[in-house]
């Protein structure tokens, strides 16, 4: 058992820190298994903890102080992020659902929860992209990178270029092992995205090979050039992942917004649309591709390949990037 004190103690007996207590309670709930599920819930719980400690949050560090009003305030905060284009509806709903699950694990009951994440947010997730992805125009992406460099945000520019060239998530671009990827690009003509992946999908059991072209080589070279001394990725030895998000990524988002890019995740969708067109020789559905013009088998194969390259386990998720199926 992960309980470190009495169940009626601080954080219901799971330690003094809210950030530690949640993951420990989840491990207990899932019996030490379901690693990917526990990690996903834990990551979203940490986002909730950061909010709790922030200026906008209630400033608490004990789960016993979390009540329905605290959760309602968190839902309002997420709703505001979604409204400003800084967070996807699905991400916000997932965060609320994970807080519900973690609170149940901590408390041992379901007395304190958000009854309906979708209603709390006032928004429904469709699972199918409804808007054309921003960042498909590579000239626009280069302009964004130049603007970031102008503001001395070279590492943020490197993340933009990596995300657009390879479809990496923000976390994957930050934690990418740049020397290894460069070596693979030169020796094999493809790279295996492994660092910072979601749900424990890494290593030999979950390869994620992506073909290398000139854009990928340029992005890797740029990122390596601005990788801090003594680091294999974009985090300096004295930095933490969280501090980089706060000091580099958060200010960079304003520059992205000024250049009509809602966020880094849009670049993943742009990559997916480009790959769909390369594989099928038809535009992605969200870009106006006509369903009657494409073979359903080819459409499915393209979605399967893109799902693999983006690190997803299901091809139906790809509709959120490129639009509905043919």
C-alpha positions in Angstrom: 0.0 0.0 0.0 1.2 3.5 -0.7 -0.6 5.0 2.4 2.1 6.8 4.4 -0.2 7.9 7.3 -3.7 7.5 8.6 -6.5 7.7 6.0 -8.0 10.7 7.9 -4.6 12.5 7.8 -3.2 15.1 5.4 -4.1 14.2 1.8 -6.1 11.3 3.2 -2.9 9.6 4.4 -1.0 9.8 1.1 1.7 12.3 2.2 2.3 16.0 2.7 2.3 17.0 -1.0 -0.7 17.1 -3.2 1.4 16.4 -6.2 2.7 13.2 -4.6 -0.5 12.1 -3.0 -2.6 11.9 -6.2 -0.3 9.5 -8.2 0.2 7.3 -5.1 -3.6 7.0 -4.6 -4.0 6.1 -8.3 -1.4 3.4 -8.0 -3.3 1.9 -5.1 -6.6 2.1 -7.0 -5.2 0.3 -10.0 -3.2 -2.2 -8.0 0.1 -1.2 -9.3 -0.9 -2.0 -12.9 -2.4 -0.1 -15.8 0.7 2.0 -16.1 -0.5 4.1 -19.1 -3.8 4.9 -17.4 -2.2 5.8 -14.1 0.4 8.0 -15.9 -2.3 9.8 -18.0 -4.4 10.5 -14.9 -1.3 11.6 -12.9 -0.1 14.0 -15.6 -3.5 15.7 -15.7 -3.6 15.7 -11.9 -0.3 17.6 -11.9 -1.9 20.3 -14.1 -4.7 20.6 -11.5 -2.1 20.9 -8.7 -0.2 23.6 -10.6 -3.5 25.5 -10.8 -4.1 25.0 -7.1 -0.7 26.6 -6.4 -1.1 29.4 -8.9 -2.4 32.9 -8.4 -5.7 31.9 -10.0 -6.0 28.8 -7.8 -7.1 28.4 -4.1 -3.5 28.0 -2.8 -4.1 24.6 -1.1 -1.8 21.6 -0.7 -4.2 19.2 1.1 -6.8 17.2 -0.8 -9.1 17.3 2.3 -9.6 21.0 1.5 -10.8 20.3 -2.1 -14.6 20.6 -2.3 -17.1 21.0 -5.1 -16.5 24.8 -5.2 -12.8 24.2 -5.8 -13.6 21.8 -8.7 -16.2 24.2 -10.1 -13.6 27.0 -10.0 -11.1 24.7 -11.8 -13.7 23.9 -14.5 -14.3 27.7 -15.0 -10.5 28.2 -15.4 -10.4 25.4 -18.0 -13.4 26.8 -19.8 -11.6 30.2 -20.0 -8.5 28.5 -21.5 -10.7 26.7 -24.1 -12.5 30.0 -24.9 -9.1 31.7 -25.6 -7.9 28.8 -27.9 -5.2 27.7 -25.4 -6.7 24.3 -24.7 -8.8 21.8 -26.7 -12.2 20.9 -25.4 -11.2 17.3 -25.2 -8.1 18.1 -23.1 -10.2 20.1 -20.7 -12.7 17.3 -20.3 -9.9 14.8 -19.8 -8.4 17.0 -17.1 -11.7 17.2 -15.2 -12.3 13.5 -15.6 -8.8 12.7 -14.2 -9.4 15.0 -11.3 -12.6 13.1 -10.6 -10.8 9.8 -10.7 -7.9 10.9 -8.6 -10.2 12.5 -5.9 -12.1 9.2 -5.8 -8.8 7.3 -5.3 -7.7 9.7 -2.5 -11.0 9.9 -0.7 -12.2 6.3 -1.2 -15.6 7.6 -2.3 -17.1 9.8 -5.1 -18.7 12.5 -2.9 -16.5 15.3 -4.3 -16.5 15.4 -8.1 -17.5 17.3 -11.2 -20.8 15.6 -12.0 -20.5 16.1 -15.8 -17.3 17.5 -17.2 -19.0 18.4 -20.5 -21.8 20.3 -18.8 -19.3 22.0 -16.4 -17.4 23.3 -19.5 -20.5 24.1 -21.4 -19.0 22.5 -24.5 -19.3 19.2 -26.3 -16.3 17.4 -27.9 -17.0 16.1 -31.3 -13.9 14.0 -31.9 -13.9 15.3 -35.5 -12.0 18.4 -36.5 -14.3 21.2 -37.5 -11.7 23.8 -38.5 -8.8 23.9 -41.0 -5.5 23.4 -39.1 -3.4 26.5 -38.8 0.3 26.2 -39.6 0.0 24.2 -42.8 1.7 27.0 -44.7 5.4 26.4 -44.2 6.2 30.1 -44.9 3.9 31.0 -42.0 5.7 28.6 -39.8 9.1 30.1 -40.8 7.8 33.6 -40.0 6.7 32.4 -36.6 10.2 30.9 -36.0 11.8 34.1 -37.1 9.6 36.1 -34.8 10.4 33.8 -31.8 14.1 34.2 -32.6 13.8 38.0 -32.8 12.4 37.8 -29.2 15.3 35.6 -28.2 13.0 32.5 -28.0 15.2 30.2 -30.1 14.2 27.1 -28.2 10.5 27.8 -28.7 11.3 28.3 -32.4 13.0 24.9 -32.4 9.9 23.3 -30.9 7.7 24.9 -33.6 10.0 23.6 -36.4 10.2 20.1 -34.8 6.4 19.9 -34.3 5.6 21.0 -37.8 8.3 18.7 -39.4 7.7 15.5 -37.4 4.2 15.9 -35.8 5.8 15.7 -32.3 3.7 16.8 -29.3 5.0 19.8 -27.3 6.5 17.5 -24.6 8.1 15.2 -27.2 9.8 18.1 -28.9 11.1 19.5 -25.6 12.4 16.1 -24.4 13.6 14.8 -27.8 17.1 13.1 -27.6 18.5 15.3 -30.4 21.9 13.6 -30.8 20.2 10.2 -31.2 17.6 11.5 -33.6 20.3 13.2 -35.7 22.3 10.0 -35.8 19.2 8.0 -36.9 18.4 10.6 -39.5 21.9 10.4 -41.0 22.3 6.7 -40.7 18.8 5.3 -41.3 16.9 8.1 -43.1 14.2 7.9 -40.4 13.8 8.7 -36.7 12.2 6.9 -33.8 10.2 9.3 -31.6 10.5 7.9 -28.0 11.1 10.7 -25.5 8.2 12.4 -23.7 5.6 10.1 -25.3 2.2 9.6 -23.6 1.0 6.6 -21.7 4.3 4.8 -21.4 4.4 4.2 -25.2 8.2 4.1 -25.6 11.0 1.6 -26.2 11.2 -1.4 -28.4 7.6 -2.4 -27.6 6.3 0.9 -29.1 8.5 2.0 -32.0 7.4 5.2 -33.7 9.5 5.6 -36.9 9.0 8.7 -39.0 10.6 9.3 -42.4 13.2 12.0 -42.7 13.1 14.7 -45.3 14.8 18.1 -45.6 12.4 19.8 -43.2 13.1 17.2 -40.5 16.9 17.5 -41.0 16.7 21.3 -40.9 14.5 21.2 -37.7 16.9 18.8 -36.0 20.0 20.8 -36.9 18.3 24.0 -35.7 17.3 22.3 -32.4 20.7 20.9 -31.8 22.3 24.3 -32.4 20.2 25.9 -29.6 20.2 22.9 -27.3 21.7 24.1 -24.0 25.3 23.1 -23.2 25.5 19.8 -21.4 22.0 18.8 -22.6 20.7 16.2 -25.1 17.4 18.0 -25.4 16.0 21.5 -25.1 16.1 21.6 -21.3 19.2 23.0 -19.7 20.8 20.9 -16.9 19.8 23.4 -14.3 16.2 23.6 -15.5 13.1 21.5 -14.9 10.5 20.7 -17.5 8.0 22.9 -15.6 10.3 25.9 -15.4 10.8 25.7 -19.2 7.1 25.7 -19.7 6.6 28.7 -17.5 9.6 30.7 -18.6 9.9 29.8 -22.3 6.6 28.3 -23.6 4.1 30.5 -21.9 5.6 33.8 -23.3 6.0 32.1 -26.7 2.3 31.4 -26.9 1.6 35.2 -27.2 3.9 35.3 -30.3 2.1 32.3 -31.8 -1.3 33.9 -31.3 0.0 37.1 -32.9 0.9 35.1 -36.0 -2.5 33.3 -36.2 -1.4 30.0 -34.6 -3.6 28.9 -31.7 -1.0 26.6 -30.2 1.7 24.1 -30.8 -0.8 21.3 -31.2 -2.1 22.9 -34.4 1.3 22.0 -36.0 0.6 18.3 -35.3 -2.7 18.6 -37.2 -0.9 20.4 -40.0 1.6 17.6 -40.2 -1.2 15.0 -40.3 -3.0 16.8 -43.1 0.3 16.9 -45.1 0.9 13.2 -44.5 -2.6 12.3 -45.6 -2.1 14.1 -48.9 1.3 12.5 -49.4 -0.1 9.0 -48.8 -3.4 9.3 -50.7 -2.6 12.1 -53.2 -5.9 13.7 -52.1 -6.4 16.6 -49.8 -7.4 15.8 -46.2 -11.2 16.0 -45.6 -10.8 19.1 -43.5 -9.0 20.8 -46.3 -11.9 20.1 -48.7 -11.0 16.7 -50.0 -14.0 15.0 -51.5 -15.0 11.7 -49.9 -16.3 10.2 -53.2 -13.0 10.7 -54.8 -10.9 8.5 -52.5 -11.0 4.8 -52.0 -12.1 3.8 -48.5 -9.3 1.3 -48.1 -6.7 3.9 -49.0 -8.3 6.4 -46.6 -8.2 3.8 -43.8 -4.6 2.9 -44.5 -3.5 6.6 -44.5 -5.3 7.1 -41.1 -3.6 4.0 -39.7 -0.1 5.2 -40.8 -0.7 8.7 -39.5 -2.0 7.3 -36.2 1.2 5.3 -35.9 3.4 8.3 -36.7 1.6 10.5 -34.2 1.8 7.9 -31.4 -1.9 7.1 -31.1 -3.3 3.6 -30.5 -6.5 4.1 -32.5 -7.1 5.3 -36.0 -10.4 7.0 -35.1 -8.5 9.6 -33.2 -7.1 10.9 -36.5 -10.4 12.5 -37.3 -9.6 15.1 -34.8 -6.6 16.1 -36.9 -7.7 15.7 -40.6 -11.5 15.4 -40.5 -14.1 12.7 -40.9 -13.6 9.4 -42.8 -14.2 9.0 -46.4 
